[in-house]
Amino acid sequence: MTTKCEICKEKIEQTFLEKINGTFFGKGKNKKAVCSNCQKKHKDKLKEMI
């Protein structure tokens, strides 16, 4: 399963247990993945996603 960042649309790296190097924001079906680089750069956009 490949996961893409909602902000930069880049592929998010995964560990060997298929955990992502990033975070999921939102609840239920509205979960969106964000990479760690975008988390650092776009803190204001992340507040809007919650």
mmCIF file of the N, C-alpha and C atoms, coordinates in Angstrom:
data_MODEL
# 
_entry.id   MODEL 
# 
loop_
_atom_site.group_PDB 
_atom_site.id 
_atom_site.type_symbol 
_atom_site.label_atom_id 
_atom_site.label_alt_id 
_atom_site.label_comp_id 
_atom_site.label_asym_id 
_atom_site.label_entity_id 
_atom_site.label_seq_id 
_atom_site.pdbx_PDB_ins_code 
_atom_site.Cartn_x 
_atom_site.Cartn_y 
_atom_site.Cartn_z 
_atom_site.occupancy 
_atom_site.B_iso_or_equiv 
_atom_site.pdbx_formal_charge 
_atom_site.auth_seq_id 
_atom_site.auth_comp_id 
_atom_site.auth_asym_id 
_atom_site.auth_atom_id 
_atom_site.pdbx_PDB_model_num 
ATOM 1   N N  . MET A 1 1  ? 0.844   -1.184 0.000  1.00 0.00 ? 1  MET A N  1 
ATOM 2   C CA . MET A 1 1  ? 0.000   0.000  0.000  1.00 0.00 ? 1  MET A CA 1 
ATOM 3   C C  . MET A 1 1  ? 0.883   1.239  0.000  1.00 0.00 ? 1  MET A C  1 
ATOM 4   N N  . THR A 1 2  ? 0.673   2.119  -0.939 1.00 0.00 ? 2  THR A N  1 
ATOM 5   C CA . THR A 1 2  ? 1.435   3.357  -0.975 1.00 0.00 ? 2  THR A CA 1 
ATOM 6   C C  . THR A 1 2  ? 0.557   4.494  -0.482 1.00 0.00 ? 2  THR A C  1 
ATOM 7   N N  . THR A 1 3  ? 1.147   5.330  0.331  1.00 0.00 ? 3  THR A N  1 
ATOM 8   C CA . THR A 1 3  ? 0.438   6.465  0.891  1.00 0.00 ? 3  THR A CA 1 
ATOM 9   C C  . THR A 1 3  ? 1.099   7.735  0.385  1.00 0.00 ? 3  THR A C  1 
ATOM 10  N N  . LYS A 1 4  ? 0.287   8.706  -0.023 1.00 0.00 ? 4  LYS A N  1 
ATOM 11  C CA . LYS A 1 4  ? 0.813   9.976  -0.504 1.00 0.00 ? 4  LYS A CA 1 
ATOM 12  C C  . LYS A 1 4  ? 0.410   11.086 0.443  1.00 0.00 ? 4  LYS A C  1 
ATOM 13  N N  . CYS A 1 5  ? 1.274   12.077 0.561  1.00 0.00 ? 5  CYS A N  1 
ATOM 14  C CA . CYS A 1 5  ? 1.020   13.243 1.394  1.00 0.00 ? 5  CYS A CA 1 
ATOM 15  C C  . CYS A 1 5  ? -0.084  14.088 0.762  1.00 0.00 ? 5  CYS A C  1 
ATOM 16  N N  . GLU A 1 6  ? -1.014  14.559 1.570  1.00 0.00 ? 6  GLU A N  1 
ATOM 17  C CA . GLU A 1 6  ? -2.123  15.382 1.080  1.00 0.00 ? 6  GLU A CA 1 
ATOM 18  C C  . GLU A 1 6  ? -1.674  16.777 0.661  1.00 0.00 ? 6  GLU A C  1 
ATOM 19  N N  . ILE A 1 7  ? -0.535  17.238 1.162  1.00 0.00 ? 7  ILE A N  1 
ATOM 20  C CA . ILE A 1 7  ? -0.079  18.602 0.864  1.00 0.00 ? 7  ILE A CA 1 
ATOM 21  C C  . ILE A 1 7  ? 0.854   18.622 -0.346 1.00 0.00 ? 7  ILE A C  1 
ATOM 22  N N  . CYS A 1 8  ? 1.932   17.820 -0.307 1.00 0.00 ? 8  CYS A N  1 
ATOM 23  C CA . CYS A 1 8  ? 2.924   17.873 -1.384 1.00 0.00 ? 8  CYS A CA 1 
ATOM 24  C C  . CYS A 1 8  ? 2.742   16.769 -2.420 1.00 0.00 ? 8  CYS A C  1 
ATOM 25  N N  . LYS A 1 9  ? 1.860   15.805 -2.163 1.00 0.00 ? 9  LYS A N  1 
ATOM 26  C CA . LYS A 1 9  ? 1.548   14.696 -3.083 1.00 0.00 ? 9  LYS A CA 1 
ATOM 27  C C  . LYS A 1 9  ? 2.722   13.751 -3.323 1.00 0.00 ? 9  LYS A C  1 
ATOM 28  N N  . GLU A 1 10 ? 3.758   13.798 -2.479 1.00 0.00 ? 10 GLU A N  1 
ATOM 29  C CA . GLU A 1 10 ? 4.890   12.893 -2.579 1.00 0.00 ? 10 GLU A CA 1 
ATOM 30  C C  . GLU A 1 10 ? 4.578   11.592 -1.849 1.00 0.00 ? 10 GLU A C  1 
ATOM 31  N N  . LYS A 1 11 ? 5.228   10.519 -2.254 1.00 0.00 ? 11 LYS A N  1 
ATOM 32  C CA . LYS A 1 11 ? 5.054   9.229  -1.588 1.00 0.00 ? 11 LYS A CA 1 
ATOM 33  C C  . LYS A 1 11 ? 5.678   9.303  -0.195 1.00 0.00 ? 11 LYS A C  1 
ATOM 34  N N  . ILE A 1 12 ? 4.966   8.798  0.811  1.00 0.00 ? 12 ILE A N  1 
ATOM 35  C CA . ILE A 1 12 ? 5.459   8.803  2.188  1.00 0.00 ? 12 ILE A CA 1 
ATOM 36  C C  . ILE A 1 12 ? 6.195   7.497  2.446  1.00 0.00 ? 12 ILE A C  1 
ATOM 37  N N  . GLU A 1 13 ? 7.404   7.605  3.014  1.00 0.00 ? 13 GLU A N  1 
ATOM 38  C CA . GLU A 1 13 ? 8.200   6.426  3.318  1.00 0.00 ? 13 GLU A CA 1 
ATOM 39  C C  . GLU A 1 13 ? 7.529   5.596  4.397  1.00 0.00 ? 13 GLU A C  1 
ATOM 40  N N  . GLN A 1 14 ? 7.757   4.271  4.331  1.00 0.00 ? 14 GLN A N  1 
ATOM 41  C CA . GLN A 1 14 ? 7.186   3.369  5.317  1.00 0.00 ? 14 GLN A CA 1 
ATOM 42  C C  . GLN A 1 14 ? 8.291   2.549  5.971  1.00 0.00 ? 14 GLN A C  1 
ATOM 43  N N  . THR A 1 15 ? 8.068   2.163  7.235  1.00 0.00 ? 15 THR A N  1 
ATOM 44  C CA . THR A 1 15 ? 9.007   1.299  7.934  1.00 0.00 ? 15 THR A CA 1 
ATOM 45  C C  . THR A 1 15 ? 8.713   -0.145 7.549  1.00 0.00 ? 15 THR A C  1 
ATOM 46  N N  . PHE A 1 16 ? 9.458   -1.084 8.094  1.00 0.00 ? 16 PHE A N  1 
ATOM 47  C CA . PHE A 1 16 ? 9.272   -2.478 7.717  1.00 0.00 ? 16 PHE A CA 1 
ATOM 48  C C  . PHE A 1 16 ? 7.943   -3.045 8.217  1.00 0.00 ? 16 PHE A C  1 
ATOM 49  N N  . LEU A 1 17 ? 7.303   -2.418 9.187  1.00 0.00 ? 17 LEU A N  1 
ATOM 50  C CA . LEU A 1 17 ? 5.988   -2.844 9.660  1.00 0.00 ? 17 LEU A CA 1 
ATOM 51  C C  . LEU A 1 17 ? 4.872   -2.057 8.996  1.00 0.00 ? 17 LEU A C  1 
ATOM 52  N N  . GLU A 1 18 ? 5.193   -1.394 7.881  1.00 0.00 ? 18 GLU A N  1 
ATOM 53  C CA . GLU A 1 18 ? 4.267   -0.596 7.085  1.00 0.00 ? 18 GLU A CA 1 
ATOM 54  C C  . GLU A 1 18 ? 3.669   0.583  7.850  1.00 0.00 ? 18 GLU A C  1 
ATOM 55  N N  . LYS A 1 19 ? 4.435   1.116  8.805  1.00 0.00 ? 19 LYS A N  1 
ATOM 56  C CA . LYS A 1 19 ? 4.036   2.365  9.461  1.00 0.00 ? 19 LYS A CA 1 
ATOM 57  C C  . LYS A 1 19 ? 4.647   3.501  8.663  1.00 0.00 ? 19 LYS A C  1 
ATOM 58  N N  . ILE A 1 20 ? 3.935   4.625  8.576  1.00 0.00 ? 20 ILE A N  1 
ATOM 59  C CA . ILE A 1 20 ? 4.415   5.730  7.758  1.00 0.00 ? 20 ILE A CA 1 
ATOM 60  C C  . ILE A 1 20 ? 5.307   6.671  8.567  1.00 0.00 ? 20 ILE A C  1 
ATOM 61  N N  . ASN A 1 21 ? 6.212   7.360  7.868  1.00 0.00 ? 21 ASN A N  1 
ATOM 62  C CA . ASN A 1 21 ? 7.022   8.415  8.470  1.00 0.00 ? 21 ASN A CA 1 
ATOM 63  C C  . ASN A 1 21 ? 6.249   9.717  8.310  1.00 0.00 ? 21 ASN A C  1 
ATOM 64  N N  . GLY A 1 22 ? 5.214   9.855  9.089  1.00 0.00 ? 22 GLY A N  1 
ATOM 65  C CA . GLY A 1 22 ? 4.329   11.001 9.024  1.00 0.00 ? 22 GLY A CA 1 
ATOM 66  C C  . GLY A 1 22 ? 3.196   10.786 10.008 1.00 0.00 ? 22 GLY A C  1 
ATOM 67  N N  . THR A 1 23 ? 2.102   11.492 9.791  1.00 0.00 ? 23 THR A N  1 
ATOM 68  C CA . THR A 1 23 ? 0.973   11.432 10.705 1.00 0.00 ? 23 THR A CA 1 
ATOM 69  C C  . THR A 1 23 ? -0.327  11.454 9.923  1.00 0.00 ? 23 THR A C  1 
ATOM 70  N N  . PHE A 1 24 ? -1.341  10.808 10.474 1.00 0.00 ? 24 PHE A N  1 
ATOM 71  C CA . PHE A 1 24 ? -2.688  10.902 9.936  1.00 0.00 ? 24 PHE A CA 1 
ATOM 72  C C  . PHE A 1 24 ? -3.437  11.978 10.705 1.00 0.00 ? 24 PHE A C  1 
ATOM 73  N N  . PHE A 1 25 ? -4.122  12.873 9.987  1.00 0.00 ? 25 PHE A N  1 
ATOM 74  C CA . PHE A 1 25 ? -4.935  13.922 10.594 1.00 0.00 ? 25 PHE A CA 1 
ATOM 75  C C  . PHE A 1 25 ? -6.382  13.693 10.218 1.00 0.00 ? 25 PHE A C  1 
ATOM 76  N N  . GLY A 1 26 ? -7.287  14.039 11.112 1.00 0.00 ? 26 GLY A N  1 
ATOM 77  C CA . GLY A 1 26 ? -8.709  13.890 10.861 1.00 0.00 ? 26 GLY A CA 1 
ATOM 78  C C  . GLY A 1 26 ? -9.282  12.715 11.616 1.00 0.00 ? 26 GLY A C  1 
ATOM 79  N N  . LYS A 1 27 ? -10.575 12.506 11.431 1.00 0.00 ? 27 LYS A N  1 
ATOM 80  C CA . LYS A 1 27 ? -11.266 11.425 12.129 1.00 0.00 ? 27 LYS A CA 1 
ATOM 81  C C  . LYS A 1 27 ? -12.074 10.597 11.146 1.00 0.00 ? 27 LYS A C  1 
ATOM 82  N N  . GLY A 1 28 ? -12.233 9.320  11.442 1.00 0.00 ? 28 GLY A N  1 
ATOM 83  C CA . GLY A 1 28 ? -13.065 8.440  10.629 1.00 0.00 ? 28 GLY A CA 1 
ATOM 84  C C  . GLY A 1 28 ? -12.588 8.328  9.195  1.00 0.00 ? 28 GLY A C  1 
ATOM 85  N N  . LYS A 1 29 ? -13.503 8.515  8.259  1.00 0.00 ? 29 LYS A N  1 
ATOM 86  C CA . LYS A 1 29 ? -13.164 8.409  6.837  1.00 0.00 ? 29 LYS A CA 1 
ATOM 87  C C  . LYS A 1 29 ? -12.415 9.628  6.328  1.00 0.00 ? 29 LYS A C  1 
ATOM 88  N N  . ASN A 1 30 ? -12.345 10.682 7.115  1.00 0.00 ? 30 ASN A N  1 
ATOM 89  C CA . ASN A 1 30 ? -11.674 11.920 6.693  1.00 0.00 ? 30 ASN A CA 1 
ATOM 90  C C  . ASN A 1 30 ? -10.196 11.948 7.062  1.00 0.00 ? 30 ASN A C  1 
ATOM 91  N N  . LYS A 1 31 ? -9.597  10.803 7.375  1.00 0.00 ? 31 LYS A N  1 
ATOM 92  C CA . LYS A 1 31 ? -8.175  10.766 7.721  1.00 0.00 ? 31 LYS A CA 1 
ATOM 93  C C  . LYS A 1 31 ? -7.333  11.110 6.503  1.00 0.00 ? 31 LYS A C  1 
ATOM 94  N N  . LYS A 1 32 ? -6.350  11.954 6.729  1.00 0.00 ? 32 LYS A N  1 
ATOM 95  C CA . LYS A 1 32 ? -5.443  12.354 5.657  1.00 0.00 ? 32 LYS A CA 1 
ATOM 96  C C  . LYS A 1 32 ? -4.015  12.211 6.158  1.00 0.00 ? 32 LYS A C  1 
ATOM 97  N N  . ALA A 1 33 ? -3.147  11.659 5.327  1.00 0.00 ? 33 ALA A N  1 
ATOM 98  C CA . ALA A 1 33 ? -1.755  11.457 5.686  1.00 0.00 ? 33 ALA A CA 1 
ATOM 99  C C  . ALA A 1 33 ? -0.935  12.684 5.309  1.00 0.00 ? 33 ALA A C  1 
ATOM 100 N N  . VAL A 1 34 ? 0.000   13.047 6.188  1.00 0.00 ? 34 VAL A N  1 
ATOM 101 C CA . VAL A 1 34 ? 0.893   14.180 5.944  1.00 0.00 ? 34 VAL A CA 1 
ATOM 102 C C  . VAL A 1 34 ? 2.307   13.743 6.284  1.00 0.00 ? 34 VAL A C  1 
ATOM 103 N N  . CYS A 1 35 ? 3.254   13.994 5.389  1.00 0.00 ? 35 CYS A N  1 
ATOM 104 C CA . CYS A 1 35 ? 4.641   13.599 5.615  1.00 0.00 ? 35 CYS A CA 1 
ATOM 105 C C  . CYS A 1 35 ? 5.291   14.484 6.678  1.00 0.00 ? 35 CYS A C  1 
ATOM 106 N N  . SER A 1 36 ? 6.397   14.015 7.227  1.00 0.00 ? 36 SER A N  1 
ATOM 107 C CA . SER A 1 36 ? 7.053   14.746 8.306  1.00 0.00 ? 36 SER A CA 1 
ATOM 108 C C  . SER A 1 36 ? 7.610   16.091 7.842  1.00 0.00 ? 36 SER A C  1 
ATOM 109 N N  . ASN A 1 37 ? 8.042   16.190 6.582  1.00 0.00 ? 37 ASN A N  1 
ATOM 110 C CA . ASN A 1 37 ? 8.551   17.469 6.062  1.00 0.00 ? 37 ASN A CA 1 
ATOM 111 C C  . ASN A 1 37 ? 7.454   18.520 5.998  1.00 0.00 ? 37 ASN A C  1 
ATOM 112 N N  . CYS A 1 38 ? 6.273   18.128 5.545  1.00 0.00 ? 38 CYS A N  1 
ATOM 113 C CA . CYS A 1 38 ? 5.156   19.070 5.459  1.00 0.00 ? 38 CYS A CA 1 
ATOM 114 C C  . CYS A 1 38 ? 4.627   19.433 6.840  1.00 0.00 ? 38 CYS A C  1 
ATOM 115 N N  . GLN A 1 39 ? 4.756   18.544 7.799  1.00 0.00 ? 39 GLN A N  1 
ATOM 116 C CA . GLN A 1 39 ? 4.352   18.857 9.165  1.00 0.00 ? 39 GLN A CA 1 
ATOM 117 C C  . GLN A 1 39 ? 5.170   20.019 9.704  1.00 0.00 ? 39 GLN A C  1 
ATOM 118 N N  . LYS A 1 40 ? 6.448   20.031 9.394  1.00 0.00 ? 40 LYS A N  1 
ATOM 119 C CA . LYS A 1 40 ? 7.338   21.097 9.862  1.00 0.00 ? 40 LYS A CA 1 
ATOM 120 C C  . LYS A 1 40 ? 7.065   22.409 9.139  1.00 0.00 ? 40 LYS A C  1 
ATOM 121 N N  . LYS A 1 41 ? 6.815   22.338 7.823  1.00 0.00 ? 41 LYS A N  1 
ATOM 122 C CA . LYS A 1 41 ? 6.661   23.539 7.007  1.00 0.00 ? 41 LYS A CA 1 
ATOM 123 C C  . LYS A 1 41 ? 5.277   24.173 7.089  1.00 0.00 ? 41 LYS A C  1 
ATOM 124 N N  . HIS A 1 42 ? 4.217   23.368 7.199  1.00 0.00 ? 42 HIS A N  1 
ATOM 125 C CA . HIS A 1 42 ? 2.848   23.854 7.043  1.00 0.00 ? 42 HIS A CA 1 
ATOM 126 C C  . HIS A 1 42 ? 2.005   23.625 8.290  1.00 0.00 ? 42 HIS A C  1 
ATOM 127 N N  . LYS A 1 43 ? 2.437   24.133 9.399  1.00 0.00 ? 43 LYS A N  1 
ATOM 128 C CA . LYS A 1 43 ? 1.690   23.951 10.653 1.00 0.00 ? 43 LYS A CA 1 
ATOM 129 C C  . LYS A 1 43 ? 0.318   24.617 10.592 1.00 0.00 ? 43 LYS A C  1 
ATOM 130 N N  . ASP A 1 44 ? 0.203   25.723 9.869  1.00 0.00 ? 44 ASP A N  1 
ATOM 131 C CA . ASP A 1 44 ? -1.080  26.421 9.761  1.00 0.00 ? 44 ASP A CA 1 
ATOM 132 C C  . ASP A 1 44 ? -2.107  25.609 8.972  1.00 0.00 ? 44 ASP A C  1 
ATOM 133 N N  . LYS A 1 45 ? -1.700  24.919 7.913  1.00 0.00 ? 45 LYS A N  1 
ATOM 134 C CA . LYS A 1 45 ? -2.618  24.089 7.128  1.00 0.00 ? 45 LYS A CA 1 
ATOM 135 C C  . LYS A 1 45 ? -3.104  22.889 7.928  1.00 0.00 ? 45 LYS A C  1 
ATOM 136 N N  . LEU A 1 46 ? -2.259  22.368 8.802  1.00 0.00 ? 46 LEU A N  1 
ATOM 137 C CA . LEU A 1 46 ? -2.630  21.198 9.592  1.00 0.00 ? 46 LEU A CA 1 
ATOM 138 C C  . LEU A 1 46 ? -3.737  21.525 10.580 1.00 0.00 ? 46 LEU A C  1 
ATOM 139 N N  . LYS A 1 47 ? -3.747  22.742 11.092 1.00 0.00 ? 47 LYS A N  1 
ATOM 140 C CA . LYS A 1 47 ? -4.805  23.146 12.020 1.00 0.00 ? 47 LYS A CA 1 
ATOM 141 C C  . LYS A 1 47 ? -6.153  23.170 11.308 1.00 0.00 ? 47 LYS A C  1 
ATOM 142 N N  . GLU A 1 48 ? -6.169  23.520 10.024 1.00 0.00 ? 48 GLU A N  1 
ATOM 143 C CA . GLU A 1 48 ? -7.396  23.547 9.240  1.00 0.00 ? 48 GLU A CA 1 
ATOM 144 C C  . GLU A 1 48 ? -7.911  22.141 8.957  1.00 0.00 ? 48 GLU A C  1 
ATOM 145 N N  . MET A 1 49 ? -7.025  21.150 8.869  1.00 0.00 ? 49 MET A N  1 
ATOM 146 C CA . MET A 1 49 ? -7.409  19.772 8.532  1.00 0.00 ? 49 MET A CA 1 
ATOM 147 C C  . MET A 1 49 ? -8.104  19.079 9.698  1.00 0.00 ? 49 MET A C  1 
ATOM 148 N N  . ILE A 1 50 ? -7.861  19.532 10.914 1.00 0.00 ? 50 ILE A N  1 
ATOM 149 C CA . ILE A 1 50 ? -8.412  18.853 12.098 1.00 0.00 ? 50 ILE A CA 1 
ATOM 150 C C  . ILE A 1 50 ? -9.873  19.154 12.247 1.00 0.00 ? 50 ILE A C  1 
# 
